[in-house]
């Protein structure tokens, strides 16, 4: 078994939404705002993807030497979210 760490920093734009983590196109786990998980996955697993509401990330190939993956929303939206209430 291989271990990977998924990190989701604190976000303001999608703070109430939960990312669904797909491993080889099958739902594997969920990741909440400001959460970090260390998971054991099969050596045969090839791809990982994050899904949020109606959008998803690009498919990321799992490499043998990469053990940490940071999952975050659009950086522009996170910076502009505090100002959107003023508009």
N, C-alpha and C positions, 0 to 999 in steps of 0.2 A: 504494500500500500504506500502511496505517496501522499505527503502532507502539503497543503497549500493554505495560505492565509489570505482572507478577503477583508479589505478595510474599506469602510465608507466614512469619510470625514463628515463633520457636522455641516449640514446644508440648510440654507434658509428657504430656497425656492420649493423644493420637494420634500420638506421636512416631515410631512405627514404620510408620505407615500413609502411603500415597501418595494424594494427591488426583488424580483424573482430571479434566481440564479439557475440557468440551464446548463446542464452538463451533457454534451453530445445530444442536444435537442430534447432532453427530458428534464422536467423540473426537479431540482436537487435540493435547494434550500431557499430561504428568504433572508434579506439583509435590511435591517432598519437603519434609521438615521443615527449617525455616530456610533456604529457598531463594528466590531471586529470578530471574525470567526476563523478558527483554525480547523480545517476539515481533512479527513482522510478520503482520498479518492483512489480509484483503481488505476493501476499502471497502464491499462489499455485506453483510458480516457484521453481523447485527443483535443476537444474543443470546449470552451466555456463562453457563455454569453449572459449578459444582464438585461432584464426586461423590466420596463417601468411603464405602467398604464398601456398606452397604445404604441409606444416606441421601444426600440431595443438598441443595444450596442452592436458594434461589429463583432463577428465571431473571432475569438482570440484563440490561437493555437497554444496548447499547453506545452511548454518547453521543460526539459528535464532540470535545467538549472534555475528557472524562475519560480520562486516559492511564494512571492507576495504579489497580489493584484489589488490595485486601488480602484474602487468604483465610485464615480462621482457624476453629478449632473452637469449640464452645460455651465461653464464658468461665468459666462456673461449673465445668464439668468440669475445665478446666485449673487452676483454683485448688484444687480438692478432690483432684486426683490424687495429690499427695504424701502426703496423709493417709489415702488409701484402704488403704495397706499396713498401717497400724496397726489398722484394723478387722478 
